[in-house]
Amino acid sequence: MNDKELIDRLNRLQSNPAKAPAYLAHRILANLDERTTVDRMYDWLTAAVWRGLAVAALPAMLGFVLGLSSGELPKVDAQLWQETETLLFTQDLESYTYDEI
Amino acid sequence: MAIQPSDEDLMSSVQNGDQDAFGILVHRHIDSLYNYALRLCHIPANAEDLVQDTWLACWQHAGRFRPQKAKVTTWLHSILYNKFVDTTRKRRPMAVDPLGDVLDDALSETGSEGEPYVSGENEQKLLALISTLPLNQRSALVLTHLQGFSNQEVAKIMGLGLRAVESLLARARRTLKSNYEQDPANS
């Protein structure tokens, strides 16, 4: 038997496949269980890397947004910041001559 | 005439929990999967279990199907192949006489109504010889010649490179020819 004969014979088998018993499809469909919400969430999370990363980064993002939205600095911090600015400005002035100013 | 939904459309519905769409997919592809399963494991009862497990996995993990990566049939066959490999690994190693029991089983294969699957004597002999091939060679050969997949699709199903599949096919054909010619009835 040469290669061509073998391939011809193999391809003949393709046109004569075994058929599944009729009850098999019914058995499969009857035994189908409902996927739980957890299953669906797991599938969604594991489907792409970015989804997992996004979910992991969500708490940090939330904290950041809440921090930004809380608005102004506390009063004590604001006063300290102003004093520091004044001190820095004074030091700056000292480094110039009278003519430069 | 109503237009039949594509496999990809049906899978999309299955991903949303549509059992009717799943039923259509099952009826559309069950024969093909059963044929593959039977050629892999020879025993009809085991093939049925394998096909059932495959469809259950398809239903439970439908969300993992990505239409841009593979066709539905390729994905289903890859599930079946992986399940068969897992089952074979878990079982104790069996000392199989390559032309003994397995050959007899394959030669006496019958359908659910007791009719032989393949009528010609030569075809039955060939199927019997295929059943004696090593697992990966058998799978590559069956997927290519009996299931009609391209080499690239076979590579996806078996998780191998294209060159590895071509090598497996060449070895499988060589072994088949050699075993066929060794049979005194064919000389």
HADDOCK unambig.tbl for C-alpha pairs under 7 A between the chains (distance, minus, plus):
assign (segid A and resid 1 and name CA) (segid B and resid 177 and name CA) 6.84 0.50 0.50
assign (segid A and resid 10 and name CA) (segid B and resid 145 and name CA) 5.82 0.50 0.50
assign (segid A and resid 10 and name CA) (segid B and resid 146 and name CA) 6.96 0.50 0.50
assign (segid A and resid 11 and name CA) (segid B and resid 145 and name CA) 5.52 0.50 0.50
assign (segid A and resid 11 and name CA) (segid B and resid 146 and name CA) 6.54 0.50 0.50
assign (segid A and resid 13 and name CA) (segid B and resid 123 and name CA) 6.80 0.50 0.50
assign (segid A and resid 13 and name CA) (segid B and resid 146 and name CA) 6.12 0.50 0.50
assign (segid A and resid 14 and name CA) (segid B and resid 145 and name CA) 6.38 0.50 0.50
assign (segid A and resid 14 and name CA) (segid B and resid 146 and name CA) 4.16 0.50 0.50
assign (segid A and resid 14 and name CA) (segid B and resid 147 and name CA) 6.45 0.50 0.50
assign (segid A and resid 16 and name CA) (segid B and resid 118 and name CA) 6.57 0.50 0.50
assign (segid A and resid 17 and name CA) (segid B and resid 35 and name CA) 5.97 0.50 0.50
assign (segid A and resid 18 and name CA) (segid B and resid 35 and name CA) 4.96 0.50 0.50
assign (segid A and resid 18 and name CA) (segid B and resid 117 and name CA) 5.66 0.50 0.50
assign (segid A and resid 19 and name CA) (segid B and resid 31 and name CA) 5.03 0.50 0.50
assign (segid A and resid 19 and name CA) (segid B and resid 34 and name CA) 6.86 0.50 0.50
assign (segid A and resid 19 and name CA) (segid B and resid 35 and name CA) 6.61 0.50 0.50
assign (segid A and resid 20 and name CA) (segid B and resid 30 and name CA) 6.58 0.50 0.50
assign (segid A and resid 20 and name CA) (segid B and resid 31 and name CA) 5.00 0.50 0.50
assign (segid A and resid 20 and name CA) (segid B and resid 34 and name CA) 5.57 0.50 0.50
assign (segid A and resid 21 and name CA) (segid B and resid 112 and name CA) 5.86 0.50 0.50
assign (segid A and resid 25 and name CA) (segid B and resid 26 and name CA) 6.62 0.50 0.50
assign (segid A and resid 25 and name CA) (segid B and resid 27 and name CA) 6.63 0.50 0.50
assign (segid A and resid 28 and name CA) (segid B and resid 52 and name CA) 5.80 0.50 0.50
assign (segid A and resid 29 and name CA) (segid B and resid 23 and name CA) 6.80 0.50 0.50
assign (segid A and resid 32 and name CA) (segid B and resid 56 and name CA) 6.91 0.50 0.50
assign (segid A and resid 35 and name CA) (segid B and resid 60 and name CA) 6.24 0.50 0.50
assign (segid A and resid 43 and name CA) (segid B and resid 61 and name CA) 6.67 0.50 0.50
assign (segid A and resid 43 and name CA) (segid B and resid 63 and name CA) 5.28 0.50 0.50
assign (segid A and resid 43 and name CA) (segid B and resid 64 and name CA) 6.25 0.50 0.50
assign (segid A and resid 44 and name CA) (segid B and resid 63 and name CA) 6.52 0.50 0.50
assign (segid A and resid 47 and name CA) (segid B and resid 64 and name CA) 5.64 0.50 0.50
